[in-house]
Amino acid sequence: MNFIPYGRQDIDQGDEQAVLETLRSSYLTQGPKVAEFEQALCNYTGARYCVAVASGTAALHLAVAALELPKGSEGITSPNTFTASANSMVYCGIKPVFADIDPVSYNISPEAIAAKLSDNTSLITAVHFAGQPADMPAIAKLARQHQLRVIEDAAHAIGSCYPDGSKVGNCCYSDLTIFSFHPVKTMTTGEGGAVMTNDPELYRTMLLLRSHGISKDPAQMSQNPGPWYYEMLALGWHYRLTDMQAALGISQLGKIDRFKVRRRAIVANYNAAFATNPLITTPHEVAGASSCFHLYVVQINFEKLGKSRADVMQQLSERGIGSQVHYIPVHTQPWYQQHATARPGDCPVAERYYQCCLSLPLYSAMSDEEQQRVIAALNEVLG
Ligand SMILES: Cc1ncc(COP(=O)(O)O)c(C=O)c1O
């Protein structure tokens, strides 16, 4: 009996062939495949510029750094996210402030953002949790009114569409949007990420920062004594993606719409299977949106069940089923307790949600039989 993880990559022979061809080419590190991948991401999302990088975390770091926000200013983000959404602010001297989530979408609530605004707020990082778009029209309106910059953390949301029908990643509601291509995400490059933007200045800055802040462009250098010469114009990092990863990314991106159809079908099957179970709350799709679900998160009434979440996860695991918890509210993490002003109790909706949430297996390569095993196992464990 094979173990069914909560998420995993979907790799076929076309992907293998693409990587193999790159291995046999002249470029292993950043080369023509990276540029091709960036163009493919622009074509797919509709954004003008793309900078492919080594991870979603690197993408967030570059995005915040490129905005050059005042040190000590505040960035508002969701507590219901991976730590990287907030950490990227800290890397740049911005203080994360956590605004509570909406109890239905589990995304950051625009009303909660409005309540956390101060004269010192410079940034909102909205997270499209589980692949469902956050309320970007409302967030963009707040940002306009208060002259704030906006980043969309779309680590979960490549392939998703806003209620207006356009694709997440087109940056029509934000300055920058980031993706992650970790293997549990909807498409993968092994490790990897990308930042999308429509702003040519931000784009140029991120190109520099991706590679140590070094330029070989004669137009950017103060002198040009010879072909060996380069200048370090800013303090950047080594966040480059390799051509092998980009080749995999191009191949995976070509299948994203198929991945989306499959993921949505699995979500619909789960929703139907659990609809009448009084212990389970299934996810609600954001009205009008077409989400490319990265996670399938149910809320389980463990109190009524009379079993702890740890016991349920253990009993699922004994039946060969993986599950996971997304997310421990970031503001309750020990580091944030020590360094930020947030305290447990500050985001009660996210904290209540965390007590009940459980992510069940969802990946495009999951077969119907495997999904039936998950449904049967959960029904059995919940009695
Ligand atoms: C919401 C969110 N943002 C950012 C990241 C960071 O992405 P990566 O793991 O590629 O660095 C993740 C990764 O899980 C994530 O879930």
PDBQT file of the ligand as one rigid body, heavy atoms in Angstrom, charges set to zero:
ROOT
HETATM    1  C1  LIG A 401       2.671  31.389   1.379  1.00  0.00    +0.000 C 
HETATM    2  C2  LIG A 401       4.115  31.065   1.148  1.00  0.00    +0.000 A 
HETATM    3  N1  LIG A 401       4.982  32.072   0.902  1.00  0.00    +0.000 NA
HETATM    4  C3  LIG A 401       6.279  31.834   0.659  1.00  0.00    +0.000 A 
HETATM    5  C4  LIG A 401       6.803  30.564   0.674  1.00  0.00    +0.000 A 
HETATM    6  C5  LIG A 401       8.259  30.353   0.445  1.00  0.00    +0.000 C 
HETATM    7  O1  LIG A 401       8.512  29.603  -0.694  1.00  0.00    +0.000 OA
HETATM    8  P1  LIG A 401       9.843  28.707  -0.845  1.00  0.00    +0.000 P 
HETATM    9  O2  LIG A 401       9.655  27.478   0.007  1.00  0.00    +0.000 OA
HETATM   10  O3  LIG A 401       9.912  28.417  -2.299  1.00  0.00    +0.000 OA
HETATM   11  O4  LIG A 401      10.984  29.547  -0.370  1.00  0.00    +0.000 OA
HETATM   12  C6  LIG A 401       5.957  29.481   0.919  1.00  0.00    +0.000 A 
HETATM   13  C7  LIG A 401       6.485  28.105   0.934  1.00  0.00    +0.000 C 
HETATM   14  O5  LIG A 401       5.888  27.176   1.373  1.00  0.00    +0.000 OA
HETATM   15  C8  LIG A 401       4.575  29.737   1.170  1.00  0.00    +0.000 A 
HETATM   16  O6  LIG A 401       3.725  28.732   1.419  1.00  0.00    +0.000 OA
ENDROOT
TORSDOF 0
